[in-house]
């Protein structure tokens, strides 16, 4: 009767073991990739649905609405008003709330004293958060981030702080692109609005305002 050798693993056994380990690692990595892809698609679809719903709500209820995106907090919510809203093209410096200095204000006061008719400043519209279950504040999934947001009233994409996309009761939404990314900035999805129809397109890859 032959006894089984007590020596170490044979070359064949080592190859089989390594193959099994490699297969397990591949399944784990693939599963993580699928999970991330699912989260990215879910986040993109949810935001696209929000944009479309807000577009319809603005047009049917005669509301001026803004979608606020907090890039740093990975969150977004909706605010609305019946007050008229005028959005002017501005650069990043003015969009960050640059205010007139004291000298500018004194100069304006002096012109008023000299008899010039002062320019009337339009009243600031009073926005309030929309009380709707479908539009409650939302946050991106754990591993998904805002890469940047481009809006037609801003000259440059915004990659930090807060930015707003405006919707108008005449059936118009600002031309905008919301770019989402994963933690390593390797996977990017883009959400783009259509100003006239309110339709939203989702694509894998980075986009800007100029792209169709």
Buried (B, 14 or more C-beta within 10 A) or exposed (E): EEEEEEEEEEEEEEEEEEEEEEEEEEEEEEEEEEEBBEBBEEBBBBBBEBBBBBBEBBBEEEBBBBBBBBBEEBBBBBBBBEEEBEBEEEEEEEBEEEEEEEEEEEEBEEEEEEEEEEEEEEEEBEBEEBEEEEBEEBEBBEBBBBBBBBBBBBBEBBEEEBBBBBBBBEBBBBBBBBBBBBEEEEBBBBBBBBBEEBBBEBBEEBBEBEEE
